Amino acid sequence: MKKVSVVGGTGYTGSEIIELIIRHPEVELTHVSSRIEEPIKFGDLFPRFFARTDVLCEALDVDKFSKDSDLVFLALPHTVSMEVAPKFIEKGKKVIDLSADYRLDSVSFKKWYAKDHTDKANLEKAVYGLPEVYREKIKKALLVANPGCYPTGVILALAPIVKTVNEIGATIIVDSKSGTTGAGKKATLALSYSEVDENFKSYKENEHQHIPEMERILSDAANSDVKVNFTPHLLPLKRGILSTIYIVADKLPDVDIIYSKYAKMYKDEPFVRLRPLGSMPQISEVVNTNFCDIGIKSARGVLIIVSCIDNLVKGAAGQAVQNMNLMLGLSEGSGLI
């Protein structure tokens, strides 16, 4: 039985990881931390876990957590993980970070997160945790940077054809819609019930901090610079992301040829479900699952790709558990299917 701990267990992502771990047949949850005055049973703090786990939620103790863990999840705010990750890595622990701290190079990180990176040595060694693209590297990694939720759906939707798209000089337009849990638990007016209910709005139009993450990984896949025009929107839902991607070029390959590239790349992937040509996925079909559903069609000279994920599962905790399985030598789908 493998043992894992969660640092930052009281946020949406942290509690989702705990939900998946306590149901996992090959992994035991040993410790959970949060900023808390006195230790308390996690099941008393969150009643849905009552009688399901006896683990305490307590202040972080790196020595204790390291002693009892094969792997540690960091479900911490951006710019905080880079202060904690090296402490566990120094003790030889495998780490999966769910913040943005290890997804970008130091220059891009400072530009988009307005802070100098304090752990550049481990930043250079971190592996981007998208199994469908970097599976073999993840298996050998000590530190994995779990992808952002928007980038997960967008990268998977574009990876099979991004090289072709770049070669023909196409424009990529990404229109994404997310449920409110994607913004975390912070209390802000914009995320309050009265502001979100019966409303729909865009934000950070083509200047979202996930753009450089998408462009970095897609450029790697295309072996040339890829530019993405990305605008996110906030839906009056708790969870789920739907991304509609438009590929516009003077001359696109036949849609059947494009579809065959997707079928080839994803035919053996356990968590990518490619719809029949012309059939499009919906958020309700992926919520509470680790699947990314992808649909493709061509209409009036525009290639349209739609991807759907649950932002808390495939977009965060589920993907982290998928990465954990790979890093610990377990079946990739264990605890997720």
Sine and cosine of phi, psi and omega as CSV:
sin_phi,cos_phi,sin_psi,cos_psi,sin_omega,cos_omega
0.00,0.00,0.84,-0.54,0.05,-1.00
-0.98,0.17,0.47,-0.88,-0.03,-1.00
-0.87,-0.50,0.70,-0.72,-0.01,-1.00
-0.69,-0.72,0.40,-0.91,0.09,-1.00
-0.80,-0.60,0.38,-0.92,0.02,-1.00
-0.85,-0.53,0.87,-0.50,0.06,-1.00
-0.99,-0.16,0.91,-0.41,-0.09,-1.00
1.00,-0.06,0.85,0.52,-0.16,-0.99
-1.00,-0.02,0.01,1.00,-0.11,-0.99
-0.98,-0.20,-0.08,1.00,0.09,-1.00
-0.99,0.15,0.06,-1.00,0.00,-1.00
-0.86,0.51,-0.72,0.70,-0.03,-1.00
-0.93,0.36,-0.70,0.72,0.00,-1.00
-0.87,0.50,-0.71,0.70,-0.01,-1.00
-0.93,0.36,-0.49,0.87,0.06,-1.00
-0.93,0.36,-0.63,0.78,0.09,-1.00
-0.87,0.50,-0.72,0.69,-0.01,-1.00
-0.88,0.48,-0.65,0.76,0.06,-1.00
-0.83,0.55,-0.71,0.70,-0.02,-1.00
-0.95,0.32,-0.60,0.80,-0.05,-1.00
-0.94,0.34,-0.65,0.76,-0.05,-1.00
-0.95,0.32,-0.23,0.97,0.10,-1.00
-0.99,-0.14,-0.08,1.00,-0.10,-1.00
-0.97,0.25,0.76,-0.65,-0.08,-1.00
-0.96,0.27,-0.24,0.97,-0.11,-0.99
-0.84,-0.55,0.15,0.99,-0.10,-1.00
-0.71,-0.71,0.62,-0.78,0.03,-1.00
-0.90,-0.43,0.73,-0.68,0.07,-1.00
-0.99,0.11,0.85,-0.53,-0.07,-1.00
-0.96,-0.27,-0.61,0.79,-0.04,-1.00
-0.57,-0.82,0.51,-0.86,0.11,-0.99
-0.70,-0.72,0.70,-0.72,0.03,-1.00
-0.84,-0.54,0.38,-0.92,0.14,-0.99
-0.31,-0.95,0.17,-0.99,0.12,-0.99
-0.98,0.22,0.99,-0.16,-0.15,-0.99
-0.60,-0.80,0.61,-0.79,-0.08,-1.00
-0.95,0.30,-0.72,0.69,-0.02,-1.00
-0.77,-0.64,0.60,-0.80,0.05,-1.00
-0.85,0.53,0.61,-0.79,0.02,-1.00
-0.54,-0.84,0.57,-0.82,0.05,-1.00
-0.86,0.50,0.71,-0.71,-0.04,-1.00
-0.87,0.50,-0.56,0.83,0.02,-1.00
-0.94,0.34,-0.36,0.93,0.09,-1.00
-0.99,0.12,-0.52,0.85,0.02,-1.00
-0.96,0.27,-0.65,0.76,0.04,-1.00
-0.82,-0.57,0.99,-0.15,-0.10,-0.99
-0.81,0.59,-0.41,0.91,0.02,-1.00
-0.92,0.40,-0.28,0.96,0.05,-1.00
-0.99,-0.16,0.06,1.00,-0.02,-1.00
-0.87,0.49,0.75,-0.66,-0.01,-1.00
0.93,0.37,0.13,0.99,0.04,-1.00
-0.96,-0.26,-0.41,0.91,0.05,-1.00
-0.48,-0.88,0.61,-0.79,0.05,-1.00
-0.98,-0.18,0.11,0.99,-0.05,-1.00
-0.91,0.42,0.65,-0.76,0.04,-1.00
-0.99,0.11,0.54,-0.84,0.24,-0.97
-0.99,-0.13,0.85,-0.53,-0.15,-0.99
-0.56,-0.83,0.09,-1.00,0.08,-1.00
-0.92,0.39,0.50,-0.87,-0.03,-1.00
-0.92,0.39,0.78,-0.63,0.12,-0.99
-0.79,-0.62,0.98,-0.17,-0.11,-0.99
-0.85,0.52,-0.67,0.74,-0.01,-1.00
-0.88,0.47,-0.74,0.67,-0.02,-1.00
-0.92,0.40,-0.71,0.70,0.00,-1.00
-0.89,0.46,-0.66,0.76,-0.01,-1.00
-0.91,0.42,-0.66,0.75,-0.02,-1.00
-0.86,0.51,-0.57,0.82,-0.13,-0.99
-0.96,-0.29,0.27,0.96,-0.10,-1.00
-0.72,-0.70,0.64,-0.77,0.19,-0.98
-1.00,0.04,-0.47,0.88,-0.06,-1.00
-0.50,-0.87,0.54,-0.84,-0.01,-1.00
-0.82,-0.58,0.75,-0.66,0.14,-0.99
-1.00,-0.06,0.72,-0.70,0.10,-0.99
-0.94,-0.33,0.97,-0.25,0.05,-1.00
-0.96,-0.28,0.90,0.44,-0.13,-0.99
-0.92,-0.38,0.29,-0.96,0.05,-1.00
-0.90,0.44,0.40,-0.92,0.11,-0.99
-0.83,0.56,0.61,-0.79,0.00,-1.00
0.97,0.23,-0.05,1.00,0.05,-1.00
-0.99,-0.15,-0.62,0.78,-0.06,-1.00
-0.85,0.53,-0.59,0.81,-0.06,-1.00
-0.92,0.39,-0.24,0.97,0.10,-1.00
-1.00,0.06,-0.39,0.92,-0.10,-0.99
-0.98,-0.19,-0.66,0.75,-0.08,-1.00
-0.79,0.61,-0.73,0.68,-0.05,-1.00
-0.89,0.46,-0.44,0.90,0.01,-1.00
-0.92,0.39,-0.62,0.78,0.03,-1.00
-0.98,0.22,-0.61,0.79,0.00,-1.00
-0.90,0.43,-0.60,0.80,0.05,-1.00
-0.87,0.49,-0.45,0.89,0.02,-1.00
-1.00,-0.05,0.15,0.99,0.07,-1.00
0.98,0.19,0.28,0.96,0.00,-1.00
-1.00,0.06,0.59,-0.80,0.12,-0.99
-0.97,0.23,0.63,-0.78,-0.09,-1.00
-0.75,-0.66,0.70,-0.71,0.17,-0.99
-0.89,-0.47,0.89,-0.45,-0.02,-1.00
-0.98,-0.20,0.81,-0.59,-0.03,-1.00
-0.99,-0.13,0.06,1.00,0.09,-1.00
-1.00,0.01,-0.09,-1.00,0.01,-1.00
-1.00,0.02,0.07,1.00,-0.21,-0.98
-0.89,0.45,-0.42,0.91,-0.06,-1.00
-0.85,-0.52,0.33,0.94,-0.03,-1.00
-1.00,-0.04,-0.39,0.92,-0.10,-1.00
-0.86,-0.52,0.27,-0.96,0.14,-0.99
-0.96,0.29,0.23,-0.97,-0.14,-0.99
-0.89,0.45,-0.58,0.81,0.00,-1.00
-0.92,0.39,-0.73,0.68,0.02,-1.00
-0.91,0.41,-0.61,0.80,0.00,-1.00
-0.88,0.48,-0.72,0.70,0.00,-1.00
-0.90,0.44,-0.63,0.78,-0.02,-1.00
-0.90,0.43,-0.70,0.72,-0.14,-0.99
-1.00,-0.07,-0.36,0.93,-0.01,-1.00
-0.88,-0.48,0.12,0.99,0.17,-0.99
0.81,0.58,0.62,0.78,0.03,-1.00
-0.42,-0.91,0.63,-0.77,0.08,-1.00
-0.92,0.39,0.63,-0.77,0.04,-1.00
-0.98,0.21,0.75,-0.66,-0.08,-1.00
-0.98,-0.18,0.03,1.00,-0.03,-1.00
-0.70,-0.72,0.85,0.53,-0.09,-1.00
-0.91,0.41,-0.48,0.88,0.00,-1.00
-0.89,0.46,-0.73,0.69,0.01,-1.00
-0.98,0.21,-0.45,0.89,0.06,-1.00
-0.85,0.52,-0.64,0.77,-0.02,-1.00
-0.94,0.34,-0.38,0.92,-0.04,-1.00
-0.99,-0.10,-0.25,0.97,-0.09,-1.00
-0.90,0.44,0.61,-0.80,0.04,-1.00
-0.96,-0.27,0.74,-0.67,0.03,-1.00
-0.94,0.33,0.82,-0.58,-0.20,-0.98
-1.00,0.02,0.80,0.60,0.12,-0.99
-0.96,-0.28,0.99,-0.13,-0.15,-0.99
-0.83,0.55,-0.56,0.83,-0.04,-1.00
-0.91,0.41,-0.30,0.95,-0.01,-1.00
-0.91,-0.41,-0.60,0.80,-0.13,-0.99
-0.84,-0.55,0.54,0.84,-0.10,-0.99
-0.80,0.60,-0.77,0.64,-0.09,-1.00
-0.92,0.40,-0.60,0.80,0.05,-1.00
-0.93,0.37,-0.61,0.79,0.01,-1.00
-0.89,0.46,-0.64,0.77,-0.01,-1.00
-0.85,0.53,-0.52,0.85,-0.08,-1.00
-0.99,-0.17,-0.04,1.00,-0.17,-0.99
-0.98,0.20,0.52,-0.85,0.17,-0.99
-0.99,-0.10,-0.50,0.86,0.00,-1.00
-0.75,-0.67,0.83,-0.55,0.03,-1.00
-0.89,-0.46,0.75,-0.66,0.10,-1.00
-1.00,-0.05,0.97,-0.25,-0.01,-1.00
-0.92,0.40,0.74,-0.67,-0.07,-1.00
-0.90,0.43,0.36,-0.93,0.14,-0.99
-0.94,0.33,0.29,-0.96,-0.07,-1.00
-0.94,0.34,-0.76,0.65,0.05,-1.00
-0.86,0.51,-0.75,0.66,0.00,-1.00
-0.86,0.51,-0.57,0.82,0.00,-1.00
-0.84,0.55,-0.81,0.59,-0.03,-1.00
-0.92,0.40,-0.61,0.80,-0.04,-1.00
-0.96,0.29,-0.71,0.71,-0.02,-1.00
-0.90,0.43,-0.70,0.72,0.02,-1.00
-0.89,0.45,-0.54,0.84,0.00,-1.00
-0.96,0.30,-0.39,0.92,-0.08,-1.00
-0.94,-0.35,-0.37,0.93,-0.13,-0.99
-0.79,0.61,-0.67,0.74,-0.06,-1.00
-0.92,0.40,-0.40,0.92,-0.10,-0.99
-0.81,-0.59,0.10,0.99,-0.11,-0.99
-0.89,0.45,-0.54,0.84,0.04,-1.00
-0.91,0.42,-0.69,0.72,0.04,-1.00
-0.89,0.45,-0.69,0.73,0.00,-1.00
-0.87,0.50,-0.67,0.74,0.00,-1.00
-0.92,0.39,-0.62,0.79,-0.04,-1.00
-0.91,0.41,-0.52,0.85,-0.01,-1.00
-1.00,-0.10,0.07,1.00,0.07,-1.00
0.93,0.36,0.60,0.80,-0.03,-1.00
-0.98,0.20,0.42,-0.91,0.11,-0.99
-0.99,-0.11,0.71,-0.70,0.00,-1.00
-0.95,-0.32,0.85,-0.52,0.05,-1.00
-0.88,-0.48,0.84,-0.54,-0.04,-1.00
-0.90,-0.43,0.85,-0.53,0.00,-1.00
-0.88,-0.47,0.96,-0.27,-0.10,-0.99
-0.91,-0.41,0.56,-0.83,0.03,-1.00
-0.79,-0.62,0.75,-0.66,-0.09,-1.00
-0.78,-0.62,0.48,-0.88,0.19,-0.98
-0.96,0.29,0.22,-0.98,-0.17,-0.99
-0.95,0.31,-0.38,0.93,-0.01,-1.00
-0.92,0.39,-0.26,0.97,0.04,-1.00
-0.89,0.45,-0.35,0.94,-0.01,-1.00
-1.00,-0.04,0.03,1.00,0.00,-1.00
0.99,0.15,-0.16,-0.99,-0.11,-0.99
-1.00,-0.06,0.03,1.00,-0.05,-1.00
-0.85,0.52,0.65,-0.76,-0.04,-1.00
-1.00,0.06,0.97,-0.25,0.05,-1.00
-0.75,-0.66,0.47,-0.88,0.00,-1.00
-0.85,0.53,-0.65,0.76,-0.07,-1.00
-0.88,0.47,-0.42,0.91,-0.03,-1.00
-0.98,-0.22,0.09,1.00,0.01,-1.00
-0.95,0.31,0.38,-0.92,-0.06,-1.00
-0.83,0.56,-0.70,0.71,-0.07,-1.00
-0.91,0.41,-0.46,0.89,0.01,-1.00
-1.00,0.10,-0.52,0.86,-0.10,-0.99
-1.00,-0.01,-0.64,0.77,-0.08,-1.00
-0.88,0.48,0.70,-0.71,0.01,-1.00
0.84,0.54,0.55,0.84,-0.01,-1.00
-0.67,-0.74,0.28,-0.96,0.01,-1.00
-0.38,-0.92,0.82,-0.57,-0.09,-1.00
-0.53,-0.85,0.40,-0.92,0.12,-0.99
-1.00,-0.06,0.29,-0.96,0.06,-1.00
-0.37,-0.93,0.40,-0.92,-0.01,-1.00
0.71,0.71,0.76,0.65,-0.09,-1.00
-0.85,0.53,0.92,-0.40,0.01,-1.00
0.82,0.57,0.47,0.88,0.11,-0.99
-0.57,-0.82,0.52,0.85,0.01,-1.00
-0.98,0.20,0.54,-0.84,-0.05,-1.00
-0.92,0.39,-0.19,0.98,0.05,-1.00
-1.00,0.09,-0.17,0.98,-0.01,-1.00
-0.86,0.51,-0.76,0.65,-0.02,-1.00
-0.90,0.43,-0.47,0.88,0.06,-1.00
-0.92,0.40,-0.73,0.68,0.05,-1.00
-0.87,0.50,-0.76,0.66,-0.07,-1.00
-0.91,0.42,-0.57,0.82,0.01,-1.00
-0.90,0.44,-0.76,0.65,-0.08,-1.00
-0.96,0.29,-0.63,0.78,0.03,-1.00
-0.93,0.36,-0.57,0.82,0.07,-1.00
-0.91,0.41,-0.60,0.80,0.07,-1.00
-0.89,0.46,-0.68,0.73,0.00,-1.00
-0.92,0.39,-0.59,0.81,-0.04,-1.00
-1.00,0.03,-0.23,0.97,-0.08,-1.00
0.86,0.51,0.52,0.85,0.07,-1.00
-0.25,-0.97,0.27,-0.96,-0.06,-1.00
-0.91,0.42,0.77,-0.64,0.05,-1.00
-0.89,-0.45,0.73,-0.69,0.06,-1.00
-0.91,-0.40,0.70,-0.72,-0.04,-1.00
-0.84,-0.55,0.75,-0.66,0.14,-0.99
-0.99,-0.11,0.93,-0.38,-0.21,-0.98
-0.78,-0.62,0.81,-0.59,0.11,-0.99
-0.76,-0.65,0.85,-0.52,0.05,-1.00
-1.00,-0.03,0.37,-0.93,0.03,-1.00
-0.70,-0.72,0.46,-0.89,0.00,-1.00
-0.97,-0.26,0.85,-0.52,0.02,-1.00
-1.00,-0.10,0.45,-0.89,0.09,-1.00
-0.99,0.16,0.82,0.57,0.03,-1.00
-0.76,-0.65,0.38,-0.93,0.05,-1.00
-0.97,0.23,-0.67,0.75,-0.12,-0.99
-0.52,-0.85,0.41,-0.91,0.01,-1.00
0.88,-0.47,0.59,-0.81,0.09,-1.00
-0.73,-0.69,0.74,-0.67,0.15,-0.99
-0.87,-0.50,0.82,-0.57,0.03,-1.00
-0.90,-0.43,0.81,-0.58,0.09,-1.00
-0.95,-0.30,0.86,-0.52,-0.09,-1.00
-0.90,-0.43,0.77,-0.64,-0.01,-1.00
-0.93,-0.38,0.81,-0.58,0.05,-1.00
-0.94,-0.33,0.90,-0.43,-0.07,-1.00
-0.88,-0.47,0.83,-0.55,0.02,-1.00
-0.44,-0.90,0.34,-0.94,0.00,-1.00
-0.89,0.46,-0.58,0.82,-0.03,-1.00
-0.63,-0.78,0.93,-0.37,0.03,-1.00
-0.98,-0.21,0.53,-0.85,0.12,-0.99
-0.87,0.49,0.36,-0.93,0.05,-1.00
-0.84,0.54,0.64,-0.77,-0.08,-1.00
-0.88,0.48,-0.50,0.87,0.04,-1.00
-0.92,0.40,-0.60,0.80,0.05,-1.00
-0.93,0.38,-0.68,0.73,0.04,-1.00
-0.87,0.48,-0.72,0.69,-0.02,-1.00
-0.87,0.49,-0.60,0.80,-0.02,-1.00
-0.91,0.42,-0.51,0.86,0.05,-1.00
-0.91,0.41,-0.65,0.76,0.04,-1.00
-0.91,0.40,-0.70,0.71,-0.01,-1.00
-0.87,0.49,-0.63,0.78,0.00,-1.00
-0.93,0.37,-0.71,0.70,-0.06,-1.00
-0.94,0.35,-0.58,0.81,-0.17,-0.99
-0.95,-0.32,0.13,0.99,-0.09,-1.00
-0.88,0.47,-0.49,0.87,-0.02,-1.00
-0.93,-0.36,0.20,0.98,-0.02,-1.00
-0.99,0.11,0.83,-0.56,-0.08,-1.00
-0.94,0.34,-0.35,0.94,-0.11,-0.99
-0.85,-0.53,0.26,0.96,0.14,-0.99
-0.88,-0.47,0.84,-0.54,0.00,-1.00
-0.92,-0.40,0.94,-0.34,0.01,-1.00
-1.00,0.03,0.86,-0.51,0.00,-1.00
-0.96,0.27,0.39,-0.92,0.14,-0.99
-0.83,0.56,0.53,-0.85,-0.06,-1.00
-0.79,0.61,0.81,-0.59,0.01,-1.00
1.00,-0.04,-0.18,0.98,0.02,-1.00
-1.00,-0.09,0.77,-0.64,-0.09,-1.00
-0.94,-0.35,0.63,-0.78,-0.02,-1.00
-0.98,0.19,0.26,-0.97,0.04,-1.00
-0.76,-0.65,0.44,-0.90,-0.02,-1.00
-0.85,0.53,-0.67,0.75,-0.07,-1.00
-0.87,0.49,-0.35,0.94,-0.05,-1.00
-1.00,0.10,-0.17,0.99,-0.02,-1.00
-0.85,-0.52,-0.17,0.98,-0.02,-1.00
-0.85,0.53,0.69,-0.72,-0.02,-1.00
0.93,0.38,0.36,0.93,0.09,-1.00
-0.79,-0.62,0.22,-0.98,0.06,-1.00
-0.99,-0.16,0.33,0.95,-0.04,-1.00
-1.00,0.05,0.53,-0.85,0.28,-0.96
-0.92,-0.39,0.90,-0.44,0.03,-1.00
-0.99,-0.13,0.69,-0.73,-0.06,-1.00
-0.77,-0.64,0.72,-0.69,0.08,-1.00
-0.81,-0.59,0.53,-0.85,-0.07,-1.00
-0.70,-0.71,0.65,-0.76,0.16,-0.99
-0.43,-0.90,0.29,-0.96,0.09,-1.00
-0.84,-0.54,0.75,-0.66,-0.02,-1.00
-0.58,-0.82,0.81,-0.59,0.07,-1.00
0.80,0.60,0.66,0.76,0.08,-1.00
0.98,0.18,0.16,0.99,0.02,-1.00
-0.88,-0.47,0.76,-0.65,0.10,-1.00
-1.00,0.08,0.79,-0.61,-0.04,-1.00
-0.88,-0.48,0.81,-0.58,0.02,-1.00
-0.84,-0.54,0.77,-0.64,0.03,-1.00
-0.87,-0.49,0.76,-0.65,0.09,-1.00
-0.82,-0.57,0.54,-0.84,0.03,-1.00
-0.73,-0.68,0.71,-0.70,0.13,-0.99
-0.63,-0.77,0.27,-0.96,0.25,-0.97
-1.00,0.03,0.87,-0.50,-0.09,-1.00
-0.90,0.44,-0.42,0.91,0.00,-1.00
-1.00,0.01,-0.26,0.97,-0.03,-1.00
-0.95,-0.30,-1.00,0.03,0.02,-1.00
-0.87,0.50,-0.47,0.88,0.02,-1.00
-1.00,0.10,-0.01,1.00,-0.02,-1.00
-0.30,-0.95,-1.00,-0.04,-0.17,-0.98
-0.91,0.41,-0.68,0.74,-0.01,-1.00
-0.90,0.43,-0.68,0.73,0.05,-1.00
-0.90,0.44,-0.58,0.81,0.05,-1.00
-0.90,0.44,-0.65,0.76,0.05,-1.00
-0.93,0.36,-0.61,0.79,0.09,-1.00
-0.85,0.52,-0.69,0.72,0.05,-1.00
-0.91,0.41,-0.65,0.76,0.05,-1.00
-0.84,0.54,-0.72,0.69,0.00,-1.00
-0.84,0.54,-0.69,0.73,0.01,-1.00
-0.91,0.40,-0.68,0.73,-0.05,-1.00
-0.93,0.37,-0.50,0.86,-0.04,-1.00
-0.99,-0.14,0.09,1.00,0.04,-1.00
0.96,0.27,0.42,0.91,0.02,-1.00
-0.99,-0.11,0.19,-0.98,0.09,-1.00
-0.88,0.48,0.75,-0.66,-0.14,-0.99
-0.84,0.55,-0.57,0.82,-0.04,-1.00
-1.00,-0.03,0.06,1.00,-0.06,-1.00
-0.86,0.50,0.78,-0.63,0.00,-1.00
0.98,0.17,0.01,1.00,-0.07,-1.00
-0.85,-0.52,-0.31,0.95,-0.02,-1.00
-0.90,-0.43,0.00,0.00,0.00,0.00
